[in-house]
Amino acid sequence: MNINCTLFIQIINFFITYKVLGTYLFIPTLRAIKSRKDKENKLNAEIAYEESHIEQKNLSIIKHLFDFQTHVKKDYPLPKETVSMPSFEIGYKRDEKEIKNLSSKVENLLIEKVPHVR
C-alpha cells in the first residue's frame, strides 16, 4: 500500500509540475519564438520589397541614361574632321629596315622634345 500511495503522489506531483512549467515556461517561450519568427518574416518581406524598389529605380536610371545618350548623339553629332585612329591588322610585320627607320625617328623626336634623354 505504501508503494501505491507514493506512486499516486509522484503522479500528482508530475502533473502539477507539468502544469506549472507549461504555464510559466513553455507557453511564454513558444510565444516569444513565434513573435521573433513573425518579426523575421516581416523584415524579410520588407527587404524583398526594398530590393525590388531599388531594381526598378536602377532600371529607370538606365533608361534615362540611354535616352540622354541617344538625345546627345542625335542633337550634337561629332564633327566630321575628328581624328580617327588607324586600325592595325593583327599579324602585320615590318621588315628590319622599316623598324630601324621608325626607331631612329622616335629617338630623334625624343631627343628634340626632351633634351635630358641622352
Secondary structure, DSSP 4 states (H G I P E B T S, - for coil): -HHHHHHHHHHHHHHHHHHHHIIIIIHHHHHHHHHHHHHHHHHHHHHHHHHHHHHHHHHHHHHHHHHHHHHHHHHSPPPTT---PPPPPTT----HHHHHHHHHHHHHHHHHH-TT--
